[in-house]
Amino acid sequence: KPESGAIYVGDIEAECERLGLGQFVSLIGRFWSLDREYNWDRIEKSYRWLVHGEGRPVSREK
């Protein structure tokens, strides 16, 4: 599921803050960028976001 990694992000952010390491600027999961089923629409979206900055910005409440 594309949302499954979200449960770990809060923990990682908290640890980064505790260590003074900064914050995430962008995240993308393997559902989009490492698709083993050759769903090129997902891979293309990932590529366009990473290379060309195309996409829809979203925010997450802490």
Order of alpha helices (4+ residues) and beta strands (2+ residues): alpha-alpha-alpha
